[in-house]
């Protein structure tokens, strides 16, 4: 395999994700093609782990196999699948290539092969070129060997992760295998997110109580799930209690259980949520909403590992790990007497602060890509993508409702495209006009529109043509924001013909 020494040195020490990224870059250079993707099988979907030549939001997508016949065909065999130029099967990358944004892939060259390290299907390798008959017969013949090399890299990454995991568990004197089964996913590549996930995985192996703090909608429940799944309690249940949703008259019974006759309507004996979590994890969401009387009983459970059912005389021993979450300032609540200081200190043995979405940079686009793909599948679009100008708006917005708000914004935008007559058999693009009007208003007000924002920089880089393009792009972006993405008004302000403005925007990559 003569290309391997030039492609990658396996002895080179590098993080697994960077190794895969380097691999797809080298493959793209070797085959001089438009895009290369490594997608890992995760249940009934394929998850991108390393991509090149595709827009950022693609990283956040999860491709349901049954909705993508090309990927399904690749997974159905161990042989190379080379699609005919006139293949009627829709391409999962339609509108997502960096060089072909927002337009269907024309007649192009596309192939893929499934990867089977250790005899089990791991995922697929895909190669695309926008040029017809781009791949030569010699290159096509090389793909099976290339797949074996990719499998070797995947095995190496897997071994490194297993060694790291064993070292961590050995350091913490844990001998039991976790048997973790992933049921939720936290998407994010920002440094803040990666540091937080490493912290979560480290504390998960302990039995310490954890307090998750963060704004509404940041995904505290997903972080609680990760803590439970990475812990040695993952074979036992995790019981989720929304403290704000419990009626004050029933909160004690719900948490601690009751005996028959404990109150009117208690016709049978019943175990509470804490008992149900015995051996596992109890997740107390919005714990700041618990009444003070219940806080005292919860404190006893944390201190002694005991509960007492409502109306009962005896104590019951329980082995429960507590994970609590709040978006409230518990320190201020303690000062005001609304939260017990002793319980606060018991819960904050290990506090974890979850950053808001606005601090996570391009993670906004990854998550947007994930939600776009969810809606593409939900509403049976052939292809659903974000316009570059829409991506810019999403990045500029402050997201007070965080990930939950982003999910709802994307869902509403997808529905608006349908209500406005979009043909679901074609590529459907979510334009700024499909986003909530309030979001567009907010971005317009928070973005500075002073002339200095589009002034020529004092430090010039690139050719005259590049600098002119940059200036035009910045000026057009600000004008579109100012006019709330009304193209006719933008053309009027810039004193250009509307059709020419659209052509300019397309040339500058804004459409």
MONORZI-V18395 format. One record per residue. N is the residue number from 1. RES is the residue in three letters. SS is DSSP state (alpha for helix, beta for strand, coil for the rest). PHI is phi in radians with two decimals (999 if undefined). OMEGA is omega as a letter, one per 20 degrees, with the letter a starting at -180 (* if undefined). Layout:
# MONORZI-V18395
n = {N & N}
res = {RES & RES}
ss = {SS & SS}
phi = {PHI & PHI}
omega = {OMEGA & OMEGA}
This chain:
# MONORZI-V18395
n = {1 & 2 & 3 & 4 & 5 & 6 & 7 & 8 & 9 & 10 & 11 & 12 & 13 & 14 & 15 & 16 & 17 & 18 & 19 & 20 & 21 & 22 & 23 & 24 & 25 & 26 & 27 & 28 & 29 & 30 & 31 & 32 & 33 & 34 & 35 & 36 & 37 & 38 & 39 & 40 & 41 & 42 & 43 & 44 & 45 & 46 & 47 & 48 & 49 & 50 & 51 & 52 & 53 & 54 & 55 & 56 & 57 & 58 & 59 & 60 & 61 & 62 & 63 & 64 & 65 & 66 & 67 & 68 & 69 & 70 & 71 & 72 & 73 & 74 & 75 & 76 & 77 & 78 & 79 & 80 & 81 & 82 & 83 & 84 & 85 & 86 & 87 & 88 & 89 & 90 & 91 & 92 & 93 & 94 & 95 & 96 & 97 & 98 & 99 & 100 & 101 & 102 & 103 & 104 & 105 & 106 & 107 & 108 & 109 & 110 & 111 & 112 & 113 & 114 & 115 & 116 & 117 & 118 & 119 & 120 & 121 & 122 & 123 & 124 & 125 & 126 & 127 & 128 & 129 & 130 & 131 & 132 & 133 & 134 & 135 & 136 & 137 & 138 & 139 & 140 & 141 & 142 & 143 & 144 & 145 & 146 & 147 & 148 & 149 & 150 & 151 & 152 & 153 & 154 & 155 & 156 & 157 & 158 & 159 & 160 & 161 & 162 & 163 & 164 & 165 & 166 & 167 & 168 & 169 & 170 & 171 & 172 & 173 & 174 & 175 & 176 & 177 & 178 & 179 & 180 & 181 & 182 & 183 & 184 & 185 & 186 & 187 & 188 & 189 & 190 & 191 & 192 & 193 & 194 & 195 & 196 & 197 & 198 & 199 & 200 & 201 & 202 & 203 & 204 & 205 & 206 & 207 & 208 & 209 & 210 & 211 & 212 & 213 & 214 & 215 & 216 & 217 & 218 & 219 & 220 & 221 & 222 & 223 & 224 & 225 & 226 & 227 & 228 & 229 & 230 & 231 & 232 & 233 & 234 & 235 & 236 & 237 & 238 & 239 & 240 & 241 & 242 & 243 & 244 & 245 & 246 & 247 & 248 & 249 & 250 & 251 & 252 & 253 & 254 & 255 & 256 & 257 & 258 & 259 & 260 & 261 & 262 & 263 & 264 & 265 & 266 & 267 & 268 & 269 & 270 & 271 & 272 & 273 & 274 & 275 & 276 & 277 & 278 & 279 & 280 & 281 & 282 & 283 & 284 & 285 & 286 & 287 & 288 & 289 & 290 & 291 & 292 & 293 & 294 & 295 & 296 & 297 & 298 & 299 & 300 & 301 & 302 & 303 & 304 & 305 & 306 & 307 & 308 & 309 & 310 & 311 & 312 & 313 & 314 & 315 & 316 & 317 & 318 & 319 & 320 & 321 & 322 & 323 & 324 & 325 & 326 & 327 & 328 & 329 & 330 & 331 & 332 & 333 & 334 & 335 & 336 & 337 & 338 & 339 & 340 & 341 & 342 & 343 & 344 & 345 & 346 & 347 & 348 & 349 & 350 & 351 & 352 & 353 & 354 & 355 & 356 & 357 & 358 & 359 & 360 & 361 & 362 & 363 & 364 & 365 & 366 & 367 & 368 & 369 & 370 & 371 & 372 & 373 & 374 & 375 & 376 & 377 & 378 & 379 & 380 & 381 & 382 & 383 & 384 & 385 & 386 & 387 & 388 & 389 & 390 & 391 & 392 & 393 & 394 & 395 & 396 & 397 & 398 & 399 & 400 & 401 & 402 & 403 & 404 & 405 & 406 & 407 & 408 & 409 & 410 & 411 & 412 & 413 & 414 & 415 & 416 & 417 & 418 & 419 & 420 & 421 & 422 & 423 & 424 & 425 & 426 & 427 & 428 & 429 & 430 & 431 & 432 & 433 & 434 & 435 & 436 & 437 & 438 & 439 & 440 & 441 & 442 & 443 & 444 & 445 & 446 & 447 & 448 & 449 & 450 & 451 & 452 & 453 & 454 & 455 & 456 & 457 & 458 & 459 & 460 & 461 & 462 & 463 & 464 & 465 & 466 & 467 & 468 & 469 & 470 & 471 & 472 & 473 & 474 & 475 & 476 & 477 & 478 & 479 & 480 & 481 & 482 & 483 & 484 & 485 & 486 & 487 & 488 & 489 & 490 & 491 & 492 & 493 & 494 & 495 & 496 & 497 & 498 & 499 & 500 & 501 & 502 & 503 & 504 & 505 & 506 & 507 & 508 & 509 & 510 & 511}
res = {UNK & UNK & UNK & UNK & UNK & UNK & UNK & UNK & UNK & UNK & UNK & UNK & UNK & UNK & UNK & UNK & UNK & UNK & UNK & UNK & UNK & UNK & UNK & UNK & UNK & UNK & UNK & UNK & UNK & UNK & UNK & UNK & UNK & UNK & UNK & UNK & UNK & UNK & UNK & UNK & UNK & UNK & UNK & UNK & UNK & UNK & UNK & UNK & UNK & UNK & UNK & UNK & UNK & UNK & UNK & UNK & UNK & UNK & UNK & UNK & UNK & UNK & UNK & UNK & UNK & UNK & UNK & UNK & UNK & UNK & UNK & UNK & UNK & UNK & UNK & UNK & UNK & UNK & UNK & UNK & UNK & UNK & UNK & UNK & UNK & UNK & UNK & UNK & UNK & UNK & UNK & UNK & UNK & UNK & UNK & UNK & UNK & UNK & UNK & UNK & UNK & UNK & UNK & UNK & UNK & UNK & UNK & UNK & UNK & UNK & UNK & UNK & UNK & UNK & UNK & UNK & UNK & UNK & UNK & UNK & UNK & UNK & UNK & UNK & UNK & UNK & UNK & UNK & UNK & UNK & UNK & UNK & UNK & UNK & UNK & UNK & UNK & UNK & UNK & UNK & UNK & UNK & UNK & UNK & UNK & UNK & UNK & UNK & UNK & UNK & UNK & UNK & UNK & UNK & UNK & UNK & UNK & UNK & UNK & UNK & UNK & UNK & UNK & UNK & UNK & UNK & UNK & UNK & UNK & UNK & UNK & UNK & UNK & UNK & UNK & UNK & UNK & UNK & UNK & UNK & UNK & UNK & UNK & UNK & UNK & UNK & UNK & UNK & UNK & UNK & UNK & UNK & UNK & UNK & UNK & UNK & UNK & UNK & UNK & UNK & UNK & UNK & UNK & UNK & UNK & UNK & UNK & UNK & UNK & UNK & UNK & UNK & UNK & UNK & UNK & UNK & UNK & UNK & UNK & UNK & UNK & UNK & UNK & UNK & UNK & UNK & UNK & UNK & UNK & UNK & UNK & UNK & UNK & UNK & UNK & UNK & UNK & UNK & UNK & UNK & UNK & UNK & UNK & UNK & UNK & UNK & UNK & UNK & UNK & UNK & UNK & UNK & UNK & UNK & UNK & UNK & UNK & UNK & UNK & UNK & UNK & UNK & UNK & UNK & UNK & UNK & UNK & UNK & UNK & UNK & UNK & UNK & UNK & UNK & UNK & UNK & UNK & UNK & UNK & UNK & UNK & UNK & UNK & UNK & UNK & UNK & UNK & UNK & UNK & UNK & UNK & UNK & UNK & UNK & UNK & UNK & UNK & UNK & UNK & UNK & UNK & UNK & UNK & UNK & UNK & UNK & UNK & UNK & UNK & UNK & UNK & UNK & UNK & UNK & UNK & UNK & UNK & UNK & UNK & UNK & UNK & UNK & UNK & UNK & UNK & UNK & UNK & UNK & UNK & UNK & UNK & UNK & UNK & UNK & UNK & UNK & UNK & UNK & UNK & UNK & UNK & UNK & UNK & UNK & UNK & UNK & UNK & UNK & UNK & UNK & UNK & UNK & UNK & UNK & UNK & UNK & UNK & UNK & UNK & UNK & UNK & UNK & UNK & UNK & UNK & UNK & UNK & UNK & UNK & UNK & UNK & UNK & UNK & UNK & UNK & UNK & UNK & UNK & UNK & UNK & UNK & UNK & UNK & UNK & UNK & UNK & UNK & UNK & UNK & UNK & UNK & UNK & UNK & UNK & UNK & UNK & UNK & UNK & UNK & UNK & UNK & UNK & UNK & UNK & UNK & UNK & UNK & UNK & UNK & UNK & UNK & UNK & UNK & UNK & UNK & UNK & UNK & UNK & UNK & UNK & UNK & UNK & UNK & UNK & UNK & UNK & UNK & UNK & UNK & UNK & UNK & UNK & UNK & UNK & UNK & UNK & UNK & UNK & UNK & UNK & UNK & UNK & UNK & UNK & UNK & UNK & UNK & UNK & UNK & UNK & UNK & UNK & UNK & UNK & UNK & UNK & UNK & UNK & UNK & UNK & UNK & UNK & UNK & UNK & UNK & UNK & UNK & UNK & UNK & UNK & UNK & UNK & UNK & UNK & UNK & UNK & UNK & UNK & UNK & UNK & UNK & UNK & UNK & UNK & UNK & UNK & UNK & UNK & UNK & UNK & UNK & UNK & UNK & UNK & UNK & UNK & UNK & UNK & UNK & UNK & UNK & UNK & UNK & UNK & UNK & UNK & UNK & UNK & UNK & UNK & UNK}
ss = {coil & coil & coil & alpha & alpha & alpha & alpha & coil & coil & coil & coil & coil & coil & coil & coil & alpha & alpha & alpha & alpha & alpha & alpha & alpha & alpha & alpha & alpha & alpha & alpha & alpha & alpha & alpha & alpha & coil & coil & coil & beta & beta & beta & beta & beta & beta & beta & beta & coil & coil & beta & beta & beta & beta & beta & beta & beta & beta & coil & beta & coil & alpha & alpha & alpha & alpha & alpha & coil & beta & beta & beta & alpha & alpha & alpha & coil & alpha & alpha & alpha & alpha & alpha & alpha & alpha & coil & coil & coil & coil & coil & beta & beta & beta & coil & coil & coil & coil & coil & coil & coil & coil & coil & coil & coil & coil & coil & beta & alpha & alpha & alpha & coil & coil & coil & coil & coil & coil & coil & coil & beta & beta & beta & beta & beta & beta & beta & coil & alpha & alpha & alpha & coil & coil & coil & beta & beta & beta & beta & beta & beta & beta & coil & coil & coil & coil & coil & coil & coil & alpha & alpha & alpha & alpha & alpha & alpha & alpha & alpha & alpha & alpha & alpha & alpha & alpha & alpha & alpha & alpha & alpha & alpha & alpha & alpha & alpha & alpha & alpha & alpha & alpha & alpha & alpha & alpha & alpha & alpha & alpha & alpha & alpha & alpha & alpha & coil & coil & coil & coil & coil & coil & coil & coil & coil & coil & coil & coil & coil & coil & coil & coil & coil & coil & coil & alpha & alpha & alpha & alpha & alpha & alpha & alpha & alpha & alpha & alpha & alpha & alpha & alpha & alpha & coil & coil & coil & coil & coil & beta & beta & beta & beta & coil & coil & coil & coil & coil & coil & alpha & alpha & alpha & alpha & alpha & alpha & alpha & alpha & alpha & alpha & coil & coil & coil & coil & coil & coil & coil & coil & beta & beta & beta & beta & beta & alpha & alpha & alpha & coil & coil & coil & coil & coil & alpha & alpha & alpha & alpha & alpha & alpha & coil & beta & coil & coil & coil & coil & coil & coil & coil & coil & coil & coil & coil & beta & coil & coil & alpha & alpha & alpha & alpha & coil & coil & coil & coil & beta & beta & beta & beta & beta & coil & alpha & alpha & alpha & coil & coil & alpha & alpha & alpha & alpha & alpha & alpha & alpha & alpha & alpha & alpha & alpha & alpha & alpha & coil & beta & beta & coil & coil & beta & coil & coil & coil & coil & coil & beta & beta & coil & coil & coil & beta & beta & beta & beta & beta & beta & coil & coil & coil & alpha & alpha & alpha & alpha & alpha & alpha & coil & coil & coil & coil & coil & alpha & alpha & alpha & alpha & alpha & alpha & alpha & coil & coil & beta & beta & beta & beta & coil & coil & coil & alpha & alpha & alpha & coil & coil & coil & alpha & alpha & alpha & alpha & alpha & alpha & alpha & alpha & alpha & alpha & alpha & alpha & alpha & alpha & alpha & alpha & coil & coil & coil & coil & beta & beta & beta & beta & coil & alpha & alpha & alpha & alpha & alpha & alpha & alpha & alpha & alpha & coil & coil & coil & coil & coil & alpha & alpha & alpha & alpha & alpha & alpha & alpha & alpha & alpha & alpha & alpha & alpha & alpha & alpha & alpha & alpha & alpha & alpha & coil & coil & coil & coil & coil & coil & coil & beta & beta & beta & beta & coil & alpha & alpha & alpha & coil & coil & alpha & alpha & alpha & alpha & alpha & alpha & alpha & alpha & alpha & alpha & coil & coil & coil & coil & alpha & alpha & alpha & alpha & coil & coil & coil & coil & coil & coil & coil & coil & coil & alpha & alpha & alpha & alpha & alpha & alpha & alpha & alpha & alpha & alpha & alpha & alpha & alpha & alpha & alpha & alpha & alpha & alpha & alpha & coil & coil & coil & coil & alpha & alpha & alpha & alpha & alpha & alpha & alpha & alpha & coil & coil & coil & alpha & alpha & alpha & alpha & alpha & alpha & alpha & alpha & alpha & alpha & coil & coil & coil & coil}
phi = {999 & -1.12 & -1.42 & -1.12 & -1.01 & -1.39 & -1.38 & -3.03 & -1.67 & -1.12 & -1.39 & -1.18 & -1.39 & -2.80 & -1.08 & -0.91 & -1.15 & -1.18 & -1.11 & -1.16 & -1.05 & -1.09 & -1.09 & -1.18 & -1.11 & -1.19 & -1.14 & -1.06 & -1.18 & -1.11 & -1.73 & 0.87 & -1.87 & -1.35 & -2.66 & -2.35 & -2.39 & -1.94 & -2.09 & -1.69 & -1.25 & -2.40 & 1.22 & -1.82 & -2.46 & -1.92 & -1.97 & -1.11 & -2.00 & -2.71 & -2.38 & -2.52 & 1.54 & -2.12 & -1.15 & -0.99 & -1.11 & -1.07 & -1.07 & -1.55 & -1.33 & -2.22 & -1.59 & -1.15 & -1.05 & -1.16 & -1.71 & -2.29 & -1.06 & -1.17 & -1.14 & -1.09 & -1.17 & -1.13 & -1.26 & -1.35 & -2.54 & -1.59 & -1.49 & -1.13 & -1.94 & -1.97 & -1.40 & -1.14 & -0.98 & -1.73 & -1.04 & -1.40 & -1.24 & -1.12 & -1.61 & -1.11 & -1.70 & -0.93 & 1.38 & -1.92 & -1.19 & -1.03 & -1.54 & -2.38 & -1.11 & 1.20 & -2.25 & -1.09 & -1.17 & -1.27 & -0.93 & -2.58 & -1.80 & -2.47 & -2.64 & -2.80 & -2.53 & -1.37 & -1.98 & -2.28 & -1.17 & 1.07 & 1.33 & -2.15 & -1.12 & -1.71 & 2.89 & -2.42 & -1.96 & -2.13 & -2.31 & -2.32 & -2.35 & -1.35 & -1.58 & -1.15 & 0.90 & -1.23 & -1.42 & -1.35 & -1.09 & -1.16 & -1.16 & -1.08 & -1.14 & -1.42 & -1.03 & -1.01 & -1.18 & -1.07 & -1.07 & -1.10 & -1.15 & -1.03 & -1.09 & -1.13 & -1.11 & -1.08 & -1.10 & -1.07 & -1.04 & -1.10 & -1.10 & -1.11 & -1.13 & -1.13 & -1.12 & -1.06 & -1.14 & -1.13 & -1.09 & -1.10 & -1.25 & -1.18 & -1.07 & -1.68 & 1.02 & -1.81 & -1.81 & -1.49 & -1.26 & -1.24 & 1.00 & -1.24 & -2.11 & -1.35 & -2.04 & -2.37 & -2.30 & -1.84 & -1.68 & 2.98 & -2.07 & -1.12 & -0.99 & -1.03 & -1.19 & -1.12 & -1.10 & -1.15 & -1.14 & -1.11 & -1.13 & -1.04 & -1.14 & -1.24 & -1.27 & -1.06 & -1.24 & -1.55 & -1.94 & -1.20 & -1.12 & -2.21 & -1.95 & -1.62 & -2.07 & 3.01 & -1.17 & -1.02 & 1.54 & -1.41 & 1.70 & -1.04 & -1.12 & -1.13 & -1.18 & -1.11 & -1.05 & -1.11 & -1.01 & -1.20 & -1.16 & -1.52 & -1.59 & -1.40 & -1.71 & -1.21 & -1.48 & -1.79 & -1.27 & -1.95 & -1.75 & -1.72 & -2.11 & -1.56 & -1.08 & -1.24 & -1.59 & -1.48 & -1.06 & -1.01 & -1.30 & -2.02 & -1.06 & -1.14 & -1.12 & -1.13 & -1.42 & -1.87 & 1.48 & -2.67 & -1.75 & -1.06 & 1.45 & -1.12 & -2.74 & -1.08 & 1.76 & -1.46 & -1.49 & -2.40 & -1.37 & -2.53 & -1.38 & -1.62 & -1.15 & -1.14 & -1.10 & -1.11 & -1.58 & -0.95 & 1.53 & -2.12 & -2.20 & -1.91 & -1.79 & -1.77 & -1.41 & 0.93 & -1.15 & -1.12 & -1.56 & -1.22 & -1.10 & -1.04 & -1.11 & -1.31 & -1.04 & -1.12 & -1.21 & -1.15 & -1.04 & -1.12 & -1.11 & -1.16 & -1.34 & -1.98 & 1.17 & -2.28 & -2.31 & -2.34 & -1.11 & -1.06 & 1.55 & -1.69 & -1.74 & -1.68 & -1.58 & -2.09 & -1.36 & -2.34 & -2.07 & -2.28 & -1.68 & -1.75 & -2.08 & -2.03 & -2.49 & -2.75 & -1.91 & -1.73 & -1.54 & -1.17 & -1.09 & -1.15 & -1.14 & -1.12 & -1.09 & -1.49 & 1.43 & -1.62 & -2.51 & -1.20 & -1.14 & -1.17 & -1.19 & -1.01 & -1.22 & -1.21 & -1.36 & -1.67 & -1.01 & -2.41 & -1.43 & -2.24 & -1.75 & -1.67 & -1.22 & -1.21 & -1.05 & -1.11 & -1.67 & -1.88 & 0.96 & -1.23 & -1.01 & -1.02 & -1.27 & -1.09 & -1.16 & -1.06 & -1.04 & -1.07 & -1.23 & -1.09 & -1.13 & -1.02 & -1.32 & -1.03 & -1.23 & -1.09 & -1.81 & 1.05 & -1.31 & -1.10 & -2.68 & -2.27 & -2.36 & -1.81 & -1.19 & -0.95 & -1.18 & -1.17 & -1.04 & -1.09 & -1.08 & -1.09 & -1.25 & -1.46 & -1.25 & -1.56 & 0.93 & -1.09 & -1.65 & 1.03 & -1.10 & -1.09 & -1.14 & -1.04 & -1.02 & -1.22 & -1.08 & -1.14 & -1.10 & -1.16 & -1.12 & -1.08 & -1.13 & -1.14 & -1.07 & -1.22 & -1.14 & -1.64 & 1.61 & -1.12 & -1.53 & -1.22 & -1.50 & -1.89 & -1.28 & -1.84 & -1.89 & -1.42 & -1.61 & -0.94 & -1.14 & -1.48 & -1.35 & -1.03 & -1.07 & -1.08 & -1.09 & -1.15 & -1.06 & -1.08 & -1.11 & -1.07 & -1.36 & -1.50 & -1.60 & -1.19 & -2.01 & -1.24 & -0.96 & -1.05 & -1.15 & -2.11 & -1.30 & -1.18 & -1.16 & -1.25 & -1.74 & -1.67 & -2.30 & 1.53 & -1.29 & -1.03 & -1.07 & -1.10 & -1.19 & -1.12 & -1.05 & -1.08 & -1.13 & -1.09 & -1.09 & -1.16 & -1.11 & -1.14 & -1.05 & -1.14 & -1.17 & -1.12 & -1.13 & -1.07 & -1.68 & 0.95 & 1.06 & -1.61 & -1.14 & -1.12 & -1.16 & -1.11 & -1.10 & -1.14 & -1.12 & -1.52 & 1.02 & -2.30 & -1.21 & -1.04 & -1.15 & -1.18 & -1.13 & -1.09 & -1.13 & -1.09 & -1.05 & -1.17 & -1.14 & -1.48 & 1.41 & -1.72 & -2.36}
omega = {a & a & a & r & r & a & a & r & a & a & a & a & a & r & a & a & r & r & r & r & r & a & a & r & a & r & r & r & a & a & r & a & a & a & r & a & r & a & a & r & r & a & a & r & r & a & r & r & r & a & r & r & a & a & a & a & a & a & a & a & r & a & r & a & a & r & a & a & r & r & r & r & r & a & a & a & r & a & r & r & a & a & r & a & a & r & a & a & r & a & a & a & r & r & a & r & a & a & a & a & r & r & r & r & r & r & a & a & a & r & a & r & r & a & a & r & r & r & r & a & a & a & a & r & r & r & a & r & r & r & r & r & a & a & a & r & r & r & r & r & a & a & r & r & r & r & r & r & r & r & r & r & r & r & r & r & a & r & r & r & r & r & r & a & r & r & a & a & r & r & a & r & r & a & a & r & a & a & a & r & a & r & r & a & r & a & r & r & r & a & r & a & a & r & a & r & r & r & r & a & r & a & a & a & r & r & a & r & a & r & r & r & r & a & r & r & a & r & a & r & r & r & r & r & a & r & a & a & a & a & r & r & a & r & r & a & r & a & a & r & r & a & a & a & a & r & a & a & a & a & a & r & a & a & a & a & r & r & r & r & a & r & a & a & r & a & r & r & a & r & r & a & a & r & a & a & a & a & a & a & r & r & a & a & a & a & r & a & a & r & a & a & r & r & r & r & r & r & r & r & r & a & a & a & a & r & r & r & r & a & a & r & a & r & r & r & r & r & a & r & a & r & a & r & r & r & a & r & a & r & r & r & r & r & a & a & a & r & a & r & a & r & r & a & r & a & a & r & r & r & r & r & a & a & r & a & a & a & a & r & a & r & r & a & r & r & r & r & r & a & r & r & r & a & r & r & a & a & r & r & r & r & r & a & r & r & r & r & r & r & r & r & a & r & a & a & a & r & r & r & r & a & a & r & r & r & a & r & r & a & r & r & r & r & a & r & r & a & r & r & r & r & a & r & r & r & r & a & r & r & r & a & r & r & a & r & r & r & a & r & a & r & a & a & a & a & r & a & a & a & a & a & r & r & r & a & r & r & a & r & r & a & r & a & r & a & r & r & r & a & r & a & a & r & a & r & a & r & r & r & a & a & a & r & r & a & r & r & r & r & r & r & a & r & r & r & a & a & r & r & r & r & r & a & r & r & a & r & a & r & *}
